[in-house]
Amino acid sequence: MNFYLFLATVPNFEEGQRIARILVESKLAACVNIIKDIFSLYKWKGKIEEDNEYLLLIKTVEEKSDLLIRKINEIHSYETPECIGFKIEKGSEKYLNWIKEVVK
């Protein structure tokens, strides 16, 4: 089984908490960490933008990845939300088994 860590940014803590709750309650993610006060600089619609955002660290399994991406696109307030995933190459077997059990 393949495990994934997804990154997604949100404009505020409340939206991050709402998205995290939906993902965990629907078993699309085992855990979501919310990191506050990140600074983002990016190009959007031809202009350089700067924002303070929150970063979601979302842990899941490959089988739930496509559904997770669709759900984030559906419930996120951004027109084009960030949602990028990385395969977890190594990890505590006990923790990875926990992820698998939670999203089952």
C-alpha positions in Angstrom: 0.0 0.0 0.0 1.2 3.5 -0.9 0.9 6.4 1.6 0.8 10.1 0.6 1.3 13.5 2.2 -0.7 16.2 0.5 -0.1 20.0 0.9 -2.8 22.5 0.7 -2.9 26.2 1.6 -5.9 28.0 3.0 -6.5 31.7 3.8 -7.3 31.3 7.5 -7.5 28.9 10.4 -11.3 28.5 10.2 -11.2 27.3 6.6 -8.3 25.0 7.4 -10.2 23.5 10.3 -13.4 23.1 8.3 -11.6 21.3 5.4 -9.6 19.1 7.8 -12.7 18.0 9.6 -14.5 17.2 6.4 -11.5 15.1 5.1 -11.1 13.2 8.4 -14.8 12.6 8.9 -15.2 11.3 5.4 -12.2 9.0 5.8 -10.3 10.7 3.0 -7.5 11.5 5.4 -6.3 10.0 8.7 -4.8 13.2 10.0 -4.5 16.9 9.0 -2.0 19.2 10.6 -2.6 22.9 10.3 0.6 25.1 10.3 -0.1 28.8 10.9 1.5 31.9 9.7 3.2 30.9 6.4 4.1 33.6 3.9 3.2 33.0 0.3 4.5 34.9 -2.7 3.0 33.9 -6.1 1.9 35.0 -9.5 -1.9 35.2 -10.0 -3.7 36.6 -13.0 -0.6 38.4 -14.2 0.3 40.0 -10.8 2.7 39.2 -8.0 0.6 38.5 -4.9 1.7 38.2 -1.2 -0.4 36.6 1.4 -0.3 35.1 4.9 -1.8 31.6 4.7 -2.1 28.4 6.7 -0.6 25.1 5.4 -2.5 21.8 5.7 -0.4 18.6 5.9 -2.8 15.8 4.9 -1.9 12.1 5.4 -3.8 9.5 3.4 -3.4 6.4 1.1 -3.0 6.4 -2.6 -6.5 4.8 -3.1 -8.1 7.9 -1.5 -5.9 10.5 -3.4 -8.2 11.3 -6.3 -11.2 11.6 -4.1 -9.3 13.9 -1.7 -8.2 16.2 -4.6 -11.8 16.4 -5.9 -13.1 17.1 -2.4 -10.6 19.9 -1.8 -11.5 21.5 -5.2 -15.1 21.2 -4.3 -15.1 22.7 -0.8 -12.1 25.2 -0.9 -12.7 28.9 -1.2 -9.8 29.5 -3.7 -10.6 29.5 -7.4 -7.5 27.2 -7.9 -6.6 25.6 -4.6 -3.2 24.1 -4.0 -3.4 20.4 -3.6 -0.2 18.5 -4.3 0.8 15.0 -3.1 4.0 13.3 -2.3 4.5 9.6 -1.9 5.8 8.7 1.6 8.9 6.6 0.9 9.6 5.7 4.5 7.8 5.9 7.8 7.1 4.3 11.1 5.3 1.0 10.3 3.0 1.6 13.3 2.0 5.1 12.1 1.5 4.0 8.5 -0.6 1.1 9.7 -2.7 3.6 11.7 -3.3 5.7 8.6 -4.4 2.6 6.7 -6.8 1.6 9.4 -8.3 5.1 9.8 -9.1 5.7 6.2 -10.4 2.1 5.6 
